[in-house]
Amino acid sequence: MLMAEMTRRLQILVDEARWNRLEQQAKQRGSSVATLVREAIDIAFPGGEAEAGETARRILTRPPIDLGDWSAAKSDIEDGMERGTS
C-alpha cells in the first residue's frame, strides 16, 4: 500500500495509562506512536477493498499485544461507560 501524503494534523489528549501503553507498544514494534494511532484508525474505520485487505494483513502479522492488567482495563471500560462513552 502506498503511503498517503500526510496533510492533516490530529491532536488528542490521552491519560497517562493509555500513553504508556502506546509508547511501550511503539518501542516493542520499532515504530512511532503516530503510526500506531494511524493503524488503529485504519482497523476501526477501514477504507476501500484494498485498504481492508492491507488492514487484515497487518492485524494477522502483528506481534501479540500485551493488554496489561485486566482489572485496570476493566476499570477504564467501566469509567467510560459511566461517562457515556465506550
BABA-718427 format. One record per residue: x, z, y of N, C-alpha, C in turn; residue in three letters. Coordinates in pm, whole numbers, padded with zeros to 5 digits, always signed. Atoms other than C-alpha are relative to their C-alpha. Layout:
// BABA-718427
XZYXZYXZYala
...
//
This chain:
// BABA-718427
+00085+00000-00118+00000+00000+00000+00089+00000+00124met
-00076+00005-00123+00135-00090+00342-00036+00118+00088leu
+00023-00113-00089+00176+00195+00586-00061-00053+00129met
+00065+00039-00124-00065+00155+00875+00078+00055+00119ala
-00065-00048-00121+00070+00187+01226-00071+00126+00047glu
+00056-00127-00045+00020+00543+01345-00024-00008+00150met
+00032+00014-00142-00164+00518+01677-00086+00114+00053thr
+00087-00112-00040-00383+00830+01684+00065+00132-00033arg
-00054-00134+00022-00280+01192+01717-00117+00094-00033arg
+00099-00099+00040-00475+01472+01547+00064+00137+00012leu
-00052-00137-00013-00425+01834+01645-00106+00095-00053gln
+00092-00099+00056-00583+02112+01441+00070+00135-00004ile
-00053-00135+00017-00539+02486+01416-00035+00046-00141leu
+00023-00057+00132-00499+02650+01076+00054+00142-00001val
-00049-00137+00011-00449+03010+00974+00136+00000-00069asp
-00136-00013+00055-00112+03137+00856+00006-00031-00149glu
+00000+00022+00145-00208+03128+00486-00005-00149-00033ala
+00008+00144+00025-00307+02760+00497+00130-00069+00041arg
-00126+00060-00045+00004+02670+00698+00110+00024-00103trp
-00103-00032+00099+00225+02848+00446-00016-00084-00126asn
+00025+00083+00119+00059+02661+00157+00043-00144+00026arg
-00038+00137-00033+00105+02328+00333+00151-00016+00007leu
-00145+00007-00016+00465+02399+00423+00071+00011-00135glu
-00060-00016+00132+00550+02517+00072-00016-00127-00084gln
+00026+00121+00078+00389+02212-00087+00082-00117+00053gln
-00080+00108-00059+00563+01976+00155+00146+00012-00043ala
-00139-00020+00042+00900+02129+00071+00018-00036-00147lys
-00010+00029+00143+00833+02104-00303-00005-00151-00025gln
+00016+00144+00020+00734+01739-00271+00102-00083+00078arg
-00096+00073-00083+01005+01649-00022-00069-00089+00102gly
+00073+00078-00100+00751+01529+00231-00029+00088+00121ser
+00037-00077-00119+00611+01640+00565-00141+00056-00016ser
+00136-00054-00004+00303+01848+00634-00096-00110+00044val
+00085+00109-00048+00163+01547+00822-00036-00096-00114ala
+00028+00088+00114+00195+01333+00507-00103+00063-00092thr
+00098-00069+00085+00008+01595+00305-00140-00008+00061leu
+00131+00005-00066-00273+01601+00563-00058-00141-00008val
+00051+00138+00011-00299+01220+00568-00047-00029-00142arg
+00041+00022+00140-00312+01215+00186-00130+00073-00030glu
+00124-00076+00022-00582+01485+00186-00119-00074+00061ala
+00107+00079-00063-00788+01272+00428-00035-00119-00087ile
+00025+00116+00086-00746+00967+00203-00074+00039-00128asp
+00068-00047+00121-00856+01169-00100-00144+00037+00030ile
+00135-00045-00034-01156+01324+00073-00089-00113+00049ala
+00077+00109-00060-01264+01005+00253+00068-00133-00029phe
-00069+00124+00035-01135+00700+00064-00054-00118+00079pro
+00038+00122-00073-01138+00363+00241-00061-00100-00095gly
+00050+00107+00085-01187+00038+00052+00047+00014-00143gly
-00037+00002+00142-01130-00053-00312+00150+00020-00022glu
-00145-00011+00018-00753-00095-00276+00046+00140+00036ala
-00040-00135-00041-00721+00235-00092-00045+00103-00103glu
+00049-00094+00101-00934+00412-00353+00091-00003-00124ala
-00090+00011+00114-00708+00280-00629+00134+00067+00027gly
-00126-00064-00037-00396+00391-00445-00017+00151+00006glu
+00026-00143-00005-00551+00731-00383-00005+00058-00141thr
+00008-00047+00139-00632+00769-00753+00139+00006-00062ala
-00136+00000+00053-00274+00674-00843+00078+00120+00052arg
-00073-00114-00057-00136+00937-00601-00048+00131-00061arg
+00054-00123+00059-00368+01204-00744+00055+00018-00141ile
-00040-00009+00139-00274+01125-01102+00151+00017-00019leu
-00144-00009+00015+00101+01110-01039+00064+00114+00079thr
-00061-00106-00081+00148+01401-00801+00034+00121-00088arg
-00036-00120+00077+00314+01720-00922-00112+00103+00006pro
+00103-00104+00000+00095+02018-01012+00005+00081+00130pro
+00011-00079-00123-00027+02221-00716-00018+00146-00037ile
+00015-00144+00019+00023+02596-00715-00106+00047+00099asp
+00110-00042-00086-00308+02722-00581+00011+00145+00043leu
-00023-00137-00045-00172+03072-00541-00097+00098-00065gly
+00081-00111+00048-00364+03391-00586-00149-00032+00009asp
+00142+00032+00002-00727+03337-00691-00079+00091+00093trp
+00078-00091-00085-00852+03647-00508+00011-00038+00147ser
-00015+00044-00139-00709+03518-00177-00080-00128+00024ala
+00077+00123-00014-00861+03172-00233-00149+00029+00001ala
+00141-00036+00006-01195+03325-00326-00044+00063+00131lys
+00031-00064-00129-01187+03537-00011-00012-00104+00110ser
+00008+00109-00099-01115+03225+00201-00130-00077-00013asp
+00125+00073+00024-01409+03045+00040-00120+00082+00047ile
+00111-00087-00039-01643+03340+00091-00008+00015+00152glu
-00002-00009-00145-01532+03378+00454-00057-00127+00063asp
+00051+00127-00051-01601+03009+00513-00151-00013-00018gly
+00145+00007+00026-01946+03037+00356-00075+00091+00097met
+00064-00092-00095-02029+03334+00578-00005-00060+00140glu
-00003+00064-00131-01930+03129+00884-00083-00128+00001arg
+00082+00120+00007-02149+02844+00765+00080-00127-00023gly
-00083+00115+00032-01860+02617+00663+00042+00010-00144thr
-00053-00003+00137-01717+02521+00329+00113-00094-00015ser
//
